[in-house]
Amino acid sequence: MLERFGHGGDLTTAKEEFGLEPSAFTDFSSNMNPLGPPAAVGEVLMDYAKRISAYPDPAARRLSSKLALRHGIPEDYLLAGNGAAELIDLAVRVLSPVKAALAVPCFQEYGDALSKIGCELYEIPLKRSNQFRLAEDEVRTALAESGASLYVLGSPNNPTGALVDPRLIEMILDSGASVLVDEAFMDFVPDEQEWSVLQRVVDHERLIVTRSMTKFYSIPGIRLGYAAAAPSIIQAMRRLQVPWSVNSLAQEIGVAMLDEGEFEQKTLRWLPEERRWLAEQLQNRGLQAMDSATNYLLLHLPENTALDAGQLQREMGRRGVLIRNASRFPGLDGRSIRVAVKLRSHNLRLLEALDECFPCDTHSSLAQNQRFGDQKLLNRDSNVPDAAKPKLAATLMIQGTASDVGKSMVTTALCRIFTQDGYVTKPFKSQNMSLNAYVTLDGKEIGVAQGMQADACGIAATTDMNPILLKPSGEMASQVVVHGKPLGNLKAKAYREQYLPVAGAIVREALQRLRESSQIVVMEGAGSPAEINLKDRDIVNMNMAAWGDAPVILVSDIDRGGVFASIVGTLELLEPEERDRVCGFIINKFRGDIALLKPGLDWLESKTGKPVLGVLPYLPELGLEAEDSLSLNGANRRKAALPGALRKKLDIAVISLPTMSNFTDFDPLDAEEDVALRYVDKPEEWGEPDAVILPGCKNTFEALRWLRTQGLEEPLIRYVEGGGSVVGICGGYEMLGAKLIDPLGVESEASVMQALEIFPFETIFAAEKKTVRVEGNAMLTPNGESYPISGYEIHMGELVMQSGAASLHKPFFVREAVIKGSNREAVSANAKPLIKEEGLCSEDGKVWGTFIHGIFHNDGFRRSWLNELRRHRNWPELPSALQFRSRRELAFDRLAEHARNHLNLPLIYEIAGLRGRDQL
């Protein structure tokens, strides 16, 4: 029995009962807000370690103060507790009634708390015919017959969701009896002020109201609630309460939650419509759904269905869906179940599991067109009106046998193909680890691969496409970026243990929004789905596929060898249900005669029973962005410096910093015919470059320390003093200054570090990261030609100019890019955009720096700079022939055509549940 310990949400018991990992279940047995926890929970968790050694406030004063402001009552009317259950128990012990009345069905804890003190119980049976609402005649009868000195009521009632009319509570109080009202789910009620009696404790000494904070804010692991009552009762409850009942983490989270007004409004906008839709779908399947004011539904199975509540719970559990057997609630029979209202994708999974449990046969009234009460039961295969059908996009997920096997490029190819074929397509990767970032139009940060995939779809990228970005900042640590904004730096273990439990809800919600606004979402996994040590808290591979109900295509790289072993080994390490989700394979980066590979492909299909969906030949010089630095282990890193006299191309050396970020900045340089781009990490590789670039980096302190350890600072300084051309971008620009100052410990424990002292400024690291798209003009010399530019800034450093900086040329004149159709565009129509000077340039124009990523993606500016380098070598200037952004669009088309020629697209369309181009 799932409710072995009296409650839903017991995933440990579910694992024992059904043999699935906790992460494989969709839990409808506990009523948590699926939109939560709010982001503030993660912020508190990250900061909490600093204060874990201190005792909590025994009186929870900050929390009580915030609650008093929230409800407009004095603090001495409030008591924080370890969840509402503790407070109910304390209230009962303080009041110590000889006889108490309960309106049933009701929460089991009411009766348990009263029974523990030997109280006699009087039950007020609520009627299903009245939607289990408490009626005035039932109250009058109880007042006349029960002799109860305490009435315990739930409003909204658990498990029915029915509210109690406050006038009935007043009627009981007027009789001289005490009333304990459990408002654990009142936060879900939009017109709370009309129904809640919490503020009335100021006027009634015999009224006690309890509230839970765990349900609405989805923090059940924290255990937090509060009671409101007259000060004399609060004091008596406090004397019985165990010291430090509310730990400091719970108190801090509670304080933070009370500032989450936007989250609260979002929940209240979402819930009513989703509850209505789910109730309608369940009633169309023959289940009677009670009217509910909150985030769960009480359902009744018709008498002639094949399964009762307990049997249905077991059948659903085997399918990974947990429901509450409501027969354990006093006053309900064995055909009652309760389900939470969750996100649309989860609710669809509930409906699918129900359909599997009640097949269309003559024994199931769910499969017959019969009457039950007021509801007409529809055959589950009958035509549901279009308005009632969920409008969620199809999903298809690309996973890989390892990192860098080509998942991102296969995803990009399919995004382009589906878009070309007329489908509204969106990419999605729940969690990405990359130092290459893409700034969205609203100034948020996501992984470059998802930005590229959005471009392939011809749409603007949003943070929903990559809600969590991890940017490695040092050994075993990363900056955690959530919906485009940095949450903080976390060690790998802390992220896994503290934040991943929160992250699941964030990524599921993001995917839900994408599915509601598209026709297909192409999802990308990370690394391998067979990482045994990571699977229990996976949010990016098979768990994400299950949450999105996505068929999976497995990609493997034959270029690295062992392709058959990697595919079969991956399948072998998957759970049976995960293995069933894999619908086929793509073998990537093939070189050679496909006929020689054919016997292996035949064996693979025979061995696995799954099709090979295509073999993609290696596609050289595609010209699309790489996601991570693994791609730098190729030709550019191996290029050796040639003596100047032997060179036919400009030699541009990029310092290969260990936490180099956004190295895609240099893709346009690499594409130029007269440029030989290479990466340098040792002094002996220096050579005689025409220009040296200090790139962006995740941690400027660590990068500068590495530069010195590697012995590269000295040749760089000599190069500048000898008239060499040097460019610093973002972190590289910061290194060109005089000092790095980090008073808040944002990047380093060392608060100050001397920089290269090439430019007269200090960089001070702020708590907030700046992410913005910019546009404007560039002019490297004061009297030079001006070129239009655009790009983006991502940095936490702010520059403070020193003496001498005023005389230096500022080569860039930029403003925040205006987004067409946005609020900013409307503002800009009536206000002149703010233009600022950006960057610094030496007097001779050879050394310059900027915070602008993507500066070399501007064709005119790039060619002007390269021609300046050519003049230094007495080479003729070249025209601006490379149109990099146009070249990129052609690259998308080339990639899509390559995939069309070598993939079994009709079968892929079938797997995705879409009609192919030939069928449209």
CORLIN-V427307 format. One record per residue. RES is the residue in one small letter. SS is DSSP state (alpha for helix, beta for strand, coil for the rest). D_FIRST is the distance of its C-alpha to the first C-alpha in Angstrom with 1 decimal. Layout:
res ss d_first
RES SS D_FIRST
RES SS D_FIRST
This chain:
res ss d_first
m coil 0.0
l coil 3.8
e coil 5.5
r coil 5.5
f coil 9.2
g coil 9.8
h coil 10.6
g coil 10.4
g coil 12.3
d coil 10.5
l alpha 12.0
t alpha 11.9
t alpha 8.2
a alpha 8.7
k alpha 11.6
e alpha 10.2
e alpha 7.7
f alpha 10.5
g coil 13.6
l coil 15.3
e coil 17.1
p alpha 16.0
s alpha 19.2
a alpha 18.4
f coil 15.8
t beta 17.1
d beta 15.0
f coil 15.3
s coil 12.4
s coil 14.9
n coil 18.5
m coil 20.9
n coil 24.3
p coil 24.5
l coil 28.2
g coil 27.7
p coil 28.2
p coil 32.0
a alpha 34.4
a alpha 35.5
v alpha 32.3
g alpha 33.5
e alpha 36.9
v alpha 35.8
l alpha 33.7
m alpha 36.7
d alpha 39.0
y alpha 36.8
a alpha 37.6
k alpha 41.1
r alpha 40.0
i coil 37.1
s coil 39.5
a coil 40.3
y coil 38.6
p coil 37.1
d coil 39.0
p coil 37.7
a coil 38.6
a coil 37.3
r alpha 40.7
r alpha 40.8
l alpha 37.4
s alpha 38.5
s alpha 41.8
k alpha 40.2
l alpha 37.9
a alpha 41.0
l alpha 42.8
r alpha 39.9
h alpha 39.7
g coil 43.3
i coil 42.8
p coil 44.2
e alpha 42.2
d alpha 42.2
y alpha 40.0
l beta 37.1
l beta 34.7
a beta 32.5
g beta 29.2
n coil 26.1
g coil 24.2
a alpha 24.3
a alpha 21.9
e alpha 24.5
l alpha 27.2
i alpha 25.7
d alpha 25.3
l alpha 28.9
a alpha 30.3
v alpha 28.9
r alpha 30.4
v alpha 33.7
l alpha 34.0
s coil 32.7
p coil 32.8
v coil 33.1
k beta 31.5
a beta 29.6
a beta 28.8
l beta 25.6
a beta 25.5
v beta 22.2
p coil 19.9
c beta 19.6
f coil 17.9
q alpha 16.1
e alpha 18.2
y alpha 21.3
g alpha 20.6
d alpha 19.3
a alpha 22.5
l alpha 24.7
s alpha 23.3
k alpha 23.9
i coil 27.6
g coil 27.8
c coil 28.3
e beta 28.4
l beta 26.4
y beta 28.0
e beta 25.9
i beta 27.6
p beta 25.8
l coil 26.1
k coil 27.0
r alpha 25.5
s alpha 29.1
n alpha 30.1
q coil 27.4
f coil 25.8
r coil 28.8
l coil 30.3
a coil 33.6
e alpha 36.7
d alpha 37.1
e alpha 33.6
v alpha 34.7
r alpha 38.1
t alpha 36.5
a alpha 34.2
l alpha 37.3
a alpha 39.3
e alpha 36.9
s coil 34.2
g coil 36.4
a coil 33.9
s coil 35.4
l beta 32.5
y beta 30.7
v beta 27.5
l beta 27.0
g beta 25.2
s coil 27.5
p coil 26.1
n coil 23.4
n coil 19.8
p coil 18.1
t coil 21.2
g coil 23.6
a coil 26.5
l coil 29.3
v coil 31.1
d coil 34.8
p alpha 36.6
r alpha 39.1
l alpha 36.7
i alpha 35.8
e alpha 39.6
m alpha 40.0
i alpha 37.6
l alpha 39.3
d alpha 42.7
s coil 41.7
g coil 41.5
a coil 37.8
s beta 35.8
v beta 33.2
l beta 30.3
v beta 29.4
d beta 26.5
e coil 27.7
a coil 25.0
f coil 25.3
m alpha 29.0
d alpha 30.2
f alpha 28.9
v coil 31.3
p coil 34.7
d coil 36.8
e alpha 35.2
q alpha 38.5
e alpha 38.6
w alpha 35.2
s coil 34.6
v coil 36.1
l alpha 35.9
q alpha 39.7
r alpha 40.3
v alpha 39.4
v alpha 43.0
d coil 44.2
h coil 41.7
e coil 41.4
r coil 38.5
l beta 36.3
i beta 33.6
v beta 31.8
t beta 29.0
r beta 28.3
s beta 25.8
m coil 27.3
t coil 24.1
k coil 23.1
f coil 26.4
y coil 27.6
s coil 24.3
i coil 24.4
p coil 21.0
g coil 21.7
i coil 24.9
r coil 23.8
l coil 26.7
g beta 27.7
y beta 30.6
a beta 31.9
a beta 35.1
a coil 37.0
a coil 40.4
p alpha 41.7
s alpha 41.7
i alpha 38.0
i alpha 37.3
q alpha 39.5
a alpha 37.7
m alpha 34.2
r alpha 35.7
r alpha 37.0
l alpha 33.5
q coil 31.9
v coil 31.5
p coil 34.3
w coil 33.5
s coil 30.2
v coil 30.7
n coil 31.5
s alpha 34.4
l alpha 32.4
a alpha 30.4
q alpha 33.8
e alpha 35.5
i alpha 32.8
g alpha 32.9
v alpha 36.6
a alpha 36.6
m alpha 34.0
l coil 36.4
d coil 39.0
e coil 36.9
g alpha 38.5
e alpha 38.6
f alpha 34.9
e alpha 34.3
q alpha 36.7
k alpha 35.2
t alpha 31.7
l alpha 33.3
r alpha 35.3
w alpha 32.4
l alpha 29.6
p alpha 31.2
e alpha 32.3
e alpha 29.0
r alpha 27.0
r alpha 29.6
w alpha 29.5
l alpha 25.7
a alpha 25.7
e alpha 28.5
q alpha 26.9
l alpha 23.7
q alpha 26.0
n alpha 28.1
r coil 25.1
g coil 24.8
l coil 22.1
q beta 23.5
a beta 23.4
m coil 24.3
d coil 27.1
s coil 25.9
a coil 28.1
t coil 25.8
n coil 23.6
y beta 20.6
l beta 20.6
l beta 18.9
l beta 18.8
h beta 19.1
l coil 18.7
p coil 21.8
e coil 21.7
n coil 22.9
t coil 20.5
a coil 19.1
l coil 15.4
d coil 13.6
a alpha 11.2
g alpha 7.9
q alpha 10.0
l alpha 11.7
q alpha 8.8
r alpha 8.3
e alpha 12.1
m alpha 12.7
g alpha 10.6
r alpha 12.7
r coil 15.6
g coil 15.0
v beta 14.2
l beta 11.4
i coil 11.4
r beta 10.2
n beta 8.9
a alpha 11.9
s alpha 11.8
r alpha 10.7
f coil 14.1
p beta 16.9
g coil 19.0
l coil 16.9
d coil 16.0
g coil 13.4
r coil 15.2
s beta 15.0
i beta 13.6
r beta 15.0
v beta 16.3
a beta 18.6
v coil 22.1
k coil 22.9
l coil 25.9
r alpha 27.3
s alpha 26.4
h alpha 22.7
n alpha 22.8
l alpha 24.5
r alpha 21.8
l alpha 19.3
l alpha 21.9
e alpha 22.4
a alpha 18.8
l alpha 18.8
d alpha 22.1
e alpha 20.9
c alpha 18.1
f coil 20.7
p coil 23.8
c coil 27.1
d coil 27.5
t coil 28.7
h coil 25.4
s coil 23.9
s alpha 25.4
l alpha 24.5
a alpha 27.2
q coil 29.7
n coil 32.2
q coil 31.3
r beta 31.3
f beta 28.4
g coil 29.6
d coil 31.8
q beta 30.3
k beta 31.6
l coil 29.1
l coil 30.3
n coil 29.9
r coil 28.1
d coil 31.2
s coil 33.6
n coil 35.7
v coil 34.2
p coil 37.1
d alpha 38.2
a alpha 37.7
a alpha 34.0
k coil 33.5
p coil 32.3
k coil 35.3
l coil 33.8
a coil 35.8
a beta 35.1
t beta 34.2
l beta 35.5
m beta 34.8
i beta 37.4
q beta 36.1
g beta 38.2
t coil 38.3
a coil 39.9
s coil 41.7
d coil 45.0
v coil 44.5
g coil 45.4
k alpha 42.1
s alpha 43.9
m alpha 46.9
v alpha 44.9
t alpha 42.9
t alpha 46.3
a alpha 47.8
l alpha 45.0
c alpha 45.2
r alpha 48.9
i alpha 48.6
f alpha 46.1
t alpha 48.2
q alpha 51.4
d coil 49.8
g coil 49.2
y coil 45.6
v coil 44.7
t beta 43.2
k beta 41.6
p beta 40.7
f beta 37.7
k coil 36.8
s coil 34.1
q beta 35.4
n beta 38.9
m beta 40.8
s coil 44.5
l coil 47.6
n coil 49.0
a beta 48.2
y beta 49.0
v beta 49.7
t coil 48.6
l coil 51.0
d coil 49.4
g coil 50.0
k coil 46.6
e beta 45.9
i beta 43.9
g beta 44.2
v alpha 47.4
a alpha 45.7
q alpha 43.8
g alpha 47.1
m alpha 48.9
q alpha 46.3
a alpha 46.6
d alpha 50.4
a alpha 50.0
c alpha 48.1
g coil 51.0
i coil 48.9
a coil 48.7
a coil 46.1
t coil 43.5
t alpha 41.1
d alpha 38.2
m alpha 39.4
n alpha 38.8
p coil 36.9
i beta 36.8
l beta 39.9
l beta 40.2
k beta 43.9
p beta 44.5
s beta 46.7
g beta 47.2
e coil 45.7
m coil 41.9
a beta 42.0
s beta 41.9
q beta 42.6
v beta 39.6
v beta 40.7
v beta 38.2
h coil 39.4
g coil 42.9
k beta 43.3
p beta 43.1
l beta 40.2
g beta 41.7
n beta 42.0
l beta 39.1
k beta 38.9
a alpha 36.6
k alpha 34.2
a alpha 34.1
y alpha 33.6
r alpha 30.7
e alpha 29.0
q alpha 30.1
y alpha 30.7
l alpha 28.7
p alpha 25.5
v alpha 27.7
a alpha 29.5
g alpha 26.7
a alpha 26.9
i alpha 30.6
v alpha 31.0
r alpha 28.5
e alpha 30.5
a alpha 33.7
l alpha 32.8
q alpha 31.7
r alpha 35.2
l alpha 36.9
r alpha 35.1
e alpha 36.1
s coil 39.8
s coil 40.4
q coil 40.1
i beta 38.9
v beta 37.6
v beta 38.5
m beta 36.2
e beta 37.3
g coil 35.2
a coil 36.5
g coil 37.5
s coil 35.3
p coil 31.6
a coil 31.5
e coil 32.0
i coil 29.3
n coil 29.8
l coil 29.2
k alpha 26.4
d alpha 23.5
r alpha 25.2
d coil 27.1
i coil 28.3
v coil 31.2
n coil 30.5
m alpha 27.5
n alpha 25.0
m alpha 27.8
a alpha 28.3
a alpha 24.7
w alpha 25.0
g coil 28.3
d coil 27.3
a coil 30.4
p beta 31.8
v beta 33.2
i beta 36.7
l beta 37.3
v beta 40.8
s beta 42.6
d beta 46.1
i alpha 48.4
d alpha 51.1
r alpha 49.5
g coil 49.0
g coil 46.1
v alpha 44.8
f alpha 43.2
a alpha 41.6
s alpha 40.2
i alpha 38.7
v alpha 37.3
g alpha 36.1
t alpha 34.3
l alpha 32.5
e alpha 31.6
l alpha 30.0
l coil 27.8
e coil 24.2
p alpha 24.2
e alpha 23.1
e alpha 25.8
r alpha 28.3
d alpha 27.7
r alpha 28.6
v beta 32.0
c beta 34.4
g beta 37.7
f beta 40.0
i beta 43.1
i beta 45.6
n beta 47.6
k beta 51.0
f beta 52.5
r coil 56.2
g coil 58.1
d coil 58.3
i alpha 55.2
a alpha 56.4
l alpha 55.9
l alpha 52.3
k alpha 51.6
p alpha 50.7
g alpha 48.1
l alpha 46.6
d alpha 46.5
w alpha 44.8
l alpha 42.2
e alpha 41.3
s alpha 41.2
k alpha 39.1
t alpha 36.4
g coil 36.6
k coil 37.1
p beta 40.4
v beta 42.8
l beta 43.4
g beta 46.7
v beta 48.8
l beta 50.3
p beta 53.7
y coil 54.4
l coil 55.8
p coil 58.3
e coil 59.4
l coil 56.9
g coil 57.6
l coil 54.1
e coil 52.4
a coil 50.6
e coil 47.3
d coil 47.8
s alpha 50.5
l alpha 49.6
s alpha 51.9
l alpha 54.8
n alpha 54.9
g coil 57.0
a alpha 60.7
n alpha 61.3
r alpha 60.3
r alpha 62.5
k coil 65.5
a coil 68.5
a coil 71.0
l coil 74.4
p coil 77.7
g alpha 78.8
a alpha 81.8
l alpha 79.8
r coil 77.2
k coil 77.3
k coil 74.2
l beta 73.2
d beta 71.3
i beta 68.4
a beta 66.4
v beta 63.0
i beta 62.0
s coil 58.7
l coil 56.8
p coil 53.6
t coil 51.5
m beta 53.6
s coil 52.1
n coil 53.0
f alpha 55.2
t alpha 55.2
d alpha 58.0
f alpha 60.3
d alpha 59.4
p alpha 62.4
l alpha 64.7
d alpha 63.5
a alpha 64.2
e coil 67.8
e coil 70.3
d coil 72.5
v beta 69.7
a beta 68.5
l beta 65.4
r beta 64.1
y beta 61.8
v beta 63.3
d coil 61.6
k coil 64.6
p alpha 68.2
e alpha 69.6
e alpha 68.0
w coil 69.8
g coil 72.8
e coil 75.0
p coil 72.6
d coil 73.9
a beta 71.0
v beta 68.1
i beta 64.9
l beta 62.6
p coil 59.3
g coil 56.5
c beta 54.0
k coil 50.7
n coil 52.1
t alpha 55.9
f alpha 56.2
e alpha 54.7
a alpha 56.7
l alpha 59.9
r alpha 59.2
w alpha 58.6
l alpha 61.8
r alpha 63.8
t alpha 62.1
q coil 62.8
g coil 66.4
l alpha 66.4
e alpha 67.5
e alpha 71.1
p alpha 71.8
l alpha 70.2
i alpha 72.5
r alpha 75.5
y alpha 74.7
v alpha 74.7
e alpha 77.9
g coil 79.5
g coil 78.8
g coil 75.7
s coil 73.3
v beta 69.9
v beta 67.1
g beta 64.2
i beta 61.1
c coil 58.6
g alpha 57.8
g alpha 60.9
y alpha 62.9
e alpha 61.6
m alpha 62.8
l coil 66.3
g coil 66.6
a coil 67.8
k beta 64.6
l beta 60.8
i beta 59.6
d coil 55.9
p coil 55.8
l coil 52.0
g coil 50.9
v coil 49.7
e coil 50.8
s coil 52.1
e coil 52.4
a coil 56.2
s coil 57.2
v beta 60.6
m beta 61.8
q beta 65.3
a coil 65.1
l coil 67.7
e coil 70.1
i coil 71.4
f coil 70.8
p coil 71.3
f beta 67.9
e beta 65.0
t beta 61.3
i beta 59.1
f beta 55.3
a beta 53.5
a beta 49.9
e beta 49.6
k beta 50.0
k beta 52.4
t beta 51.4
v beta 53.8
r beta 55.6
v beta 59.4
e beta 62.4
g beta 66.1
n beta 69.1
a beta 70.1
m coil 73.6
l coil 73.9
t coil 77.5
p coil 79.0
n coil 81.3
g coil 79.2
e coil 77.7
s coil 74.6
y beta 71.6
p beta 68.6
i beta 65.3
s beta 61.6
g beta 58.7
y beta 56.0
e beta 55.6
i beta 52.7
h beta 53.6
m beta 53.0
g beta 56.6
e beta 59.2
l beta 62.9
v beta 65.5
m beta 69.0
q coil 71.7
s coil 75.4
g coil 76.7
a alpha 73.8
a alpha 75.6
s alpha 78.3
l coil 75.8
h beta 75.1
k coil 71.7
p coil 71.3
f beta 68.5
f beta 68.5
v beta 65.0
r beta 62.9
e beta 59.3
a coil 58.7
v coil 58.4
i coil 55.6
k coil 56.7
g coil 55.1
s coil 53.5
n alpha 54.2
r alpha 56.4
e alpha 58.5
a alpha 59.1
v alpha 60.1
s alpha 62.3
a alpha 64.2
n alpha 65.6
a coil 65.7
k coil 67.3
p coil 64.7
l coil 65.1
i coil 66.8
k beta 66.6
e beta 68.4
e beta 66.1
g coil 66.8
l beta 69.8
c beta 72.6
s coil 75.4
e coil 78.9
d coil 79.6
g coil 76.3
k coil 75.2
v beta 72.3
w beta 69.8
g beta 66.2
t beta 63.7
f coil 60.1
i coil 59.9
h beta 57.7
g coil 58.8
i alpha 62.4
f alpha 63.6
h alpha 61.9
n coil 64.8
d alpha 67.3
g alpha 70.6
f alpha 69.8
r alpha 68.6
r alpha 71.8
s alpha 74.0
w alpha 72.6
l alpha 72.9
n alpha 76.5
e alpha 77.3
l alpha 76.2
r alpha 78.3
r alpha 81.3
h alpha 81.0
r coil 81.5
n coil 84.3
w coil 82.3
p coil 82.7
e coil 80.1
l coil 77.7
p coil 76.5
s coil 73.0
a coil 71.8
l coil 68.1
q coil 66.1
f alpha 62.8
r alpha 60.5
s alpha 62.0
r alpha 61.6
r alpha 57.9
e alpha 57.5
l alpha 59.3
a alpha 57.1
f alpha 54.0
d alpha 55.7
r alpha 56.8
l alpha 53.3
a alpha 51.9
e alpha 54.7
h alpha 54.1
a alpha 50.4
r alpha 51.4
n alpha 53.8
h alpha 51.4
l beta 47.9
n coil 46.5
l alpha 46.1
p alpha 45.5
l alpha 42.4
i alpha 41.3
y alpha 41.7
e alpha 39.6
i alpha 36.8
a alpha 37.0
g coil 36.9
l coil 40.4
r coil 43.7
g coil 46.3
r alpha 49.8
d alpha 51.3
q alpha 48.9
l coil 49.5
